[in-house]
Amino acid sequence: MATVNKNLSHYDKDSIPNGADFNIGIVVSEWNESITFNLLKGAKEALLENGVKEENIHVHYAPGSFELPLASQWLLEKEDIDGVVAIGSVIQGDTKHFDFVCDATAQGVKDVGLKYNKPAIFCVLTDNTMQQAIDRSGGIHGNKGIEAAIACIKMVHLKKSI
């Protein structure tokens, strides 16, 4: 496996646009909060490190990942929000619930971005085990929150430059 023991969240700071003029929304699932709050921490740190002002980072909480698309939509309806990062964690169980939640959340976040013509970044871990989620939320594979925040900055910059 290409990702074994590899931190996937490393990036070249010099290649990231400055986000000083960006307003970024973050919606965080409260379900699996030990994972999602670590993703939030990574996302916020990456935004701040790349120029986004603390007062321009708007964090809100949703009960679970399934609710992230609607919460993202509410944020993107605000004209001053340039992009949103939807943070969640769904861990495989013994039923099909995992598949329904993952599919609906992924499609929903994508649809919201297209509807509002603004970046809606999918930062929902869909892991088989809690250990995999830990590894991707600040563990040996880095922090997907960082990756999502960087993607959001890049997409907001792209939209503003076109």
Summary of the structure (lengths in Angstrom):
residues: 162
radius of gyration: 14.9
end to end distance: 37.5
largest distance: 46.1
contacts: 552
relative contact order: 0.23
helix: 49%
strand: 21%
